Amino acid sequence: MFGSSRHGPTPRSRSRGQSVAEFALIVPVVLLIVLVGLDFGRLFYSWVTVTNAARVAANYASLHPTGDFSVGSTYDSLVTDEARNPTCSVPTAPAPVFDDRDGNGISTDVSDDATVRVACTFRILTPIISGIVGSNVDIAASSTFQIRIGVAE
């Protein structure tokens, strides 16, 4: 008989079974590491997208403080296009908040602040990680720009 002797299997045939057992023990750990890396990469990509969308929104608001920020406006399409991401999308652009820094009662004049906070919900794929932190993670970023257009008062 090939691969065995009259006293049982040869050392070579026993090591094949050992390799299969080691492989079966290692595969779940390696797969978990790969999935955690995949989720982290997706999460980081979503955070970068949301951060860039907040910057674009605040910059636009600082250049157009009296502009139209409603749904369907240039502002809305600019921000939602920047925030387009298959893992974490922003359905509509949030309206900017203007801060009257100089205290003159007008919050849209030069040197006042335009702040925009963009947020989305990210869905985690890895079951073990979603069991620890939850299946959804909120990602948010805000950006503030000084208004650069208009009359200084």
N, C-alpha and C positions, 0 to 999 in steps of 0.2 A: 504494500500500500504506500502511495506517495505522500510524504510529509508526516509520517508517523512511524513509529517502531512498535515492536511488540510490547513495550513498556509504556505506551501513551504517545501523545503528540510530541514532536520535536520542538526544541526551543524556538525555532523560526516560526512555526505555525502558532505558538502561544503568543509571540510578540505581535502578530497581526491582530489578534483579538484585543490586546492591550492598546494598540494604536486606535482602534475603533472606539474603545471606551474613553480614552483620553480626548479624542476628537469630539465625542458626544458631550463631554463635560465642558470643553472650552468653547464650543460654538455658541451657546446662549450668552456667555460673557462677552465674546467678541461682537455678537449681534447687538447686544445692549449698548456697548461702547459706540458702535457705528450709529445707532439710532439716536443716542444722546448727542453725538456730534452733529448729526443731521438737524435735529430740533434746535440746537444752539445756533447753527448757521442760519436757519430760517428765521429764528427770533432776532438775531443780530441784523439780518437783512431788513426785516420789518422795522426795527428800531431806526435804522439809517434812513429808510424811506419816510417814516413819520417825522423824523427830525428835519429832513430836507423840506418836506411839505410845510412844516411850521416856519422854517426860515423864508421860504418863498412867499408864504402868506403874510408874514410880518413885513417883509420888504415891500410887497405890493401895497399893503395898507399904509406904510410910511410914505410911499410915493403918491398915493391917491387917498388921502385921509377923508375926503368928502365923496369918495366914489361909491359905486353900487356894490354891496356885498351880499346880495340876495342869491337864492338858488337860481342857477342858469346864467348868472352874470359872468363876465370875463374872469373875475376873481375866483368864482366857484369852479369854473372849468380849469383854470390854471392850477389851483390847489389840488383838485381831485385827480388831475392828470399826473401831477407830481407824486401824489400819494397812491397811485395805482400799483397794487401789489397783490399777487394771487393768494398770499397767506394772511394778509391783514389789510383790508381795504377801508377807505374812508368814504362813506356814501355822499356826504355833502361837506363843504368847507365850513368850518366854524367862523362865526363873525369875529372880527378883531375887537379888542377892548382898548379904548383910548384913555390914557391917564393924563390928567391936567397937572403936570409937574410944576409949572410956574405959578399955579394958583390964581390965574386970571379969569377963571370961569369958562374958558374955551378949551376943550380937550383935543382939538384937532389943529392947533397951530404949531409952528416950527418949534422944535426942541421938546415937544410933548412925546410921550411914548405910545407906540402901537404894539400891543401884545396879542399873540395868537397861540392858542393851545389846541393841538391836534391829537386825537386819541383814536385807538382802534382796539379790537379784541383779537388776540392771537390764539389759535387752537393748537394744542400740543398733540403730537402724534404718538409718542412713546408712552405705552400704558403705565409703566412703572413710574415715570416722571409725572404723568398726569395724576397718578394716585397720590403723589407727595404734594405737588403745588396746585393741583386742580387742572381740569381739562382746558380751561381758558385763562389766559394771562392778559391783563390790560397793559397796553403800551401807550405811553403819552409823552409828548415833547412840547415845550413851549419856546417861543422866541420873541424877543423884544427888540424893536428898532426905533430909533428916534425919527420923528417926522422931519423930513428934509425939504418939503415943498410947502409954500404958503407964505403968510406974512408973520413975521416975528412980532409978538405983542408984549 
